[in-house]
Amino acid sequence: MAFSWDAVYRVTLAQIELLRARSILRNRRVGSLIKVLKDDPAPASPQQVIRARQWGAAVGFAARYGLGRPTCLARSLALVRLLDRAGIEGARIKAGVFRDQKTFLAHAWVELGETVVSDPESYVAQFEPWADLRMFEDLTA
């Protein structure tokens, strides 16, 4: 598999942001980091979605093969911070739950507009969304 320099650059920045996100989440209560959004998400252009998915893939690659194994919330925080820096505004962290007779799982993912950009949509579809979240502005800068 060949990598472009652009992909290497994105994965490198993703690894740095994952380390920052893990540090933020380790040193602060999660409840103090987020606010619930009640407004509808702004639509995203197809070009924004493509770029956001590229950043999402970089975060996923760095999470799988890089330093440590960050939680879904850390991956989501890192991706939102990267998207903000790349000028892609309006990304939201979504949280949801999956429950059956034996299992209870919670998961966080990132959406831009109405499109999942952090995970396969088939995986996210298993979770019942319960909140749109946004990290407080001082954490995305």
C-alpha positions as a Markdown table, in Angstrom:
| # | Residue | x | y | z |
|---|---|---|---|---|
| 1 | Met | 0.0 | 0.0 | 0.0 |
| 2 | Ala | 1.5 | 3.3 | -1.0 |
| 3 | Phe | 1.0 | 6.5 | 1.0 |
| 4 | Ser | 1.1 | 10.0 | -0.2 |
| 5 | Trp | 3.0 | 12.7 | 1.7 |
| 6 | Asp | -0.4 | 14.3 | 2.4 |
| 7 | Ala | -1.6 | 11.1 | 4.1 |
| 8 | Val | 1.6 | 10.8 | 6.1 |
| 9 | Tyr | 1.1 | 14.5 | 7.2 |
| 10 | Arg | -2.5 | 13.9 | 8.3 |
| 11 | Val | -1.6 | 10.7 | 10.2 |
| 12 | Thr | 1.2 | 12.5 | 12.0 |
| 13 | Leu | -1.0 | 15.4 | 13.0 |
| 14 | Ala | -3.7 | 12.9 | 14.0 |
| 15 | Gln | -1.3 | 11.1 | 16.4 |
| 16 | Ile | -0.3 | 14.4 | 18.0 |
| 17 | Glu | -4.0 | 15.3 | 18.4 |
| 18 | Leu | -4.8 | 11.9 | 19.9 |
| 19 | Leu | -2.1 | 12.4 | 22.5 |
| 20 | Arg | -3.5 | 15.9 | 23.3 |
| 21 | Ala | -7.1 | 14.6 | 23.5 |
| 22 | Arg | -6.1 | 11.8 | 25.8 |
| 23 | Ser | -4.3 | 14.3 | 28.1 |
| 24 | Ile | -7.4 | 16.6 | 28.1 |
| 25 | Leu | -9.7 | 13.8 | 28.9 |
| 26 | Arg | -7.4 | 12.4 | 31.6 |
| 27 | Asn | -7.0 | 15.8 | 33.4 |
| 28 | Arg | -10.6 | 17.0 | 33.3 |
| 29 | Arg | -14.0 | 15.7 | 34.1 |
| 30 | Val | -15.8 | 14.8 | 30.8 |
| 31 | Gly | -19.0 | 16.6 | 32.0 |
| 32 | Ser | -17.0 | 19.8 | 32.2 |
| 33 | Leu | -15.8 | 19.5 | 28.6 |
| 34 | Ile | -19.0 | 19.3 | 26.7 |
| 35 | Lys | -22.2 | 21.1 | 26.0 |
| 36 | Val | -25.3 | 19.6 | 24.5 |
| 37 | Leu | -26.4 | 21.1 | 21.2 |
| 38 | Lys | -30.0 | 21.6 | 20.4 |
| 39 | Asp | -29.9 | 23.2 | 17.0 |
| 40 | Asp | -29.9 | 21.3 | 13.8 |
| 41 | Pro | -26.5 | 20.7 | 12.1 |
| 42 | Ala | -25.6 | 22.9 | 9.2 |
| 43 | Pro | -25.4 | 21.1 | 5.9 |
| 44 | Ala | -21.9 | 20.2 | 4.7 |
| 45 | Ser | -20.7 | 20.3 | 1.1 |
| 46 | Pro | -19.5 | 17.1 | -0.6 |
| 47 | Gln | -16.0 | 18.5 | -0.6 |
| 48 | Gln | -16.1 | 19.1 | 3.1 |
| 49 | Val | -17.3 | 15.6 | 3.7 |
| 50 | Ile | -14.5 | 14.1 | 1.6 |
| 51 | Arg | -11.9 | 16.1 | 3.5 |
| 52 | Ala | -13.4 | 15.3 | 6.8 |
| 53 | Arg | -13.4 | 11.6 | 6.0 |
| 54 | Gln | -9.7 | 11.8 | 5.0 |
| 55 | Trp | -9.0 | 13.3 | 8.5 |
| 56 | Gly | -11.2 | 10.6 | 10.1 |
| 57 | Ala | -9.3 | 7.9 | 8.3 |
| 58 | Ala | -6.0 | 9.5 | 9.5 |
| 59 | Val | -7.3 | 9.5 | 13.1 |
| 60 | Gly | -8.4 | 5.9 | 12.8 |
| 61 | Phe | -5.1 | 4.8 | 11.4 |
| 62 | Ala | -3.1 | 6.6 | 14.1 |
| 63 | Ala | -5.5 | 5.1 | 16.8 |
| 64 | Arg | -4.9 | 1.6 | 15.5 |
| 65 | Tyr | -1.2 | 1.7 | 14.7 |
| 66 | Gly | 0.1 | 4.6 | 16.7 |
| 67 | Leu | 0.9 | 5.2 | 20.4 |
| 68 | Gly | -1.6 | 3.7 | 22.8 |
| 69 | Arg | -5.2 | 2.8 | 22.1 |
| 70 | Pro | -7.4 | 5.9 | 22.6 |
| 71 | Thr | -11.1 | 5.7 | 23.5 |
| 72 | Cys | -13.8 | 6.6 | 21.0 |
| 73 | Leu | -14.3 | 9.9 | 22.9 |
| 74 | Ala | -10.5 | 10.8 | 22.6 |
| 75 | Arg | -10.6 | 9.9 | 18.9 |
| 76 | Ser | -13.7 | 12.1 | 18.4 |
| 77 | Leu | -12.2 | 15.0 | 20.3 |
| 78 | Ala | -9.0 | 14.7 | 18.2 |
| 79 | Leu | -10.9 | 14.6 | 15.0 |
| 80 | Val | -13.1 | 17.6 | 15.8 |
| 81 | Arg | -10.0 | 19.6 | 16.7 |
| 82 | Leu | -8.3 | 18.6 | 13.5 |
| 83 | Leu | -11.3 | 19.5 | 11.4 |
| 84 | Asp | -11.6 | 22.9 | 13.1 |
| 85 | Arg | -7.9 | 23.6 | 12.3 |
| 86 | Ala | -8.5 | 22.5 | 8.7 |
| 87 | Gly | -11.3 | 25.1 | 8.4 |
| 88 | Ile | -14.0 | 22.5 | 8.3 |
| 89 | Glu | -16.6 | 23.9 | 10.7 |
| 90 | Gly | -19.7 | 22.4 | 12.1 |
| 91 | Ala | -18.4 | 18.9 | 13.1 |
| 92 | Arg | -20.2 | 17.4 | 16.1 |
| 93 | Ile | -19.4 | 14.7 | 18.5 |
| 94 | Lys | -22.4 | 12.4 | 18.8 |
| 95 | Ala | -22.9 | 9.8 | 21.5 |
| 96 | Gly | -25.1 | 6.8 | 21.6 |
| 97 | Val | -25.8 | 3.5 | 23.2 |
| 98 | Phe | -26.4 | -0.1 | 22.1 |
| 99 | Arg | -28.2 | -2.4 | 24.4 |
| 100 | Asp | -29.5 | -6.0 | 24.1 |
| 101 | Gln | -30.2 | -8.6 | 26.8 |
| 102 | Lys | -26.5 | -9.2 | 27.6 |
| 103 | Thr | -24.7 | -6.1 | 26.3 |
| 104 | Phe | -24.6 | -2.4 | 27.0 |
| 105 | Leu | -22.2 | -0.3 | 24.9 |
| 106 | Ala | -21.7 | 3.4 | 24.6 |
| 107 | His | -19.9 | 5.0 | 21.7 |
| 108 | Ala | -18.9 | 8.5 | 20.5 |
| 109 | Trp | -18.4 | 9.4 | 16.8 |
| 110 | Val | -18.2 | 12.6 | 14.7 |
| 111 | Glu | -20.7 | 13.8 | 12.2 |
| 112 | Leu | -20.4 | 16.7 | 9.7 |
| 113 | Gly | -23.8 | 17.8 | 8.7 |
| 114 | Glu | -25.8 | 14.6 | 8.7 |
| 115 | Thr | -22.8 | 12.4 | 7.6 |
| 116 | Val | -20.7 | 10.2 | 9.9 |
| 117 | Val | -17.0 | 11.0 | 9.2 |
| 118 | Ser | -15.2 | 9.1 | 11.9 |
| 119 | Asp | -16.5 | 5.5 | 11.7 |
| 120 | Pro | -18.2 | 3.2 | 9.2 |
| 121 | Glu | -21.8 | 4.2 | 9.1 |
| 122 | Ser | -22.8 | 0.6 | 9.4 |
| 123 | Tyr | -21.1 | 0.4 | 12.8 |
| 124 | Val | -22.6 | 3.7 | 14.1 |
| 125 | Ala | -26.1 | 2.6 | 12.9 |
| 126 | Gln | -26.1 | 0.0 | 15.7 |
| 127 | Phe | -26.2 | 2.8 | 18.3 |
| 128 | Glu | -29.2 | 4.8 | 19.4 |
| 129 | Pro | -28.0 | 8.5 | 19.5 |
| 130 | Trp | -28.8 | 10.3 | 22.6 |
| 131 | Ala | -27.0 | 13.6 | 22.3 |
| 132 | Asp | -25.2 | 16.0 | 20.0 |
| 133 | Leu | -22.1 | 17.2 | 21.8 |
| 134 | Arg | -19.6 | 20.0 | 21.2 |
| 135 | Met | -16.4 | 20.4 | 23.1 |
| 136 | Phe | -16.1 | 23.8 | 24.7 |
| 137 | Glu | -14.4 | 26.3 | 22.4 |
| 138 | Asp | -11.2 | 26.5 | 24.4 |
| 139 | Leu | -10.5 | 22.8 | 23.8 |
| 140 | Thr | -10.8 | 23.0 | 20.0 |
| 141 | Ala | -8.3 | 25.8 | 19.5 |
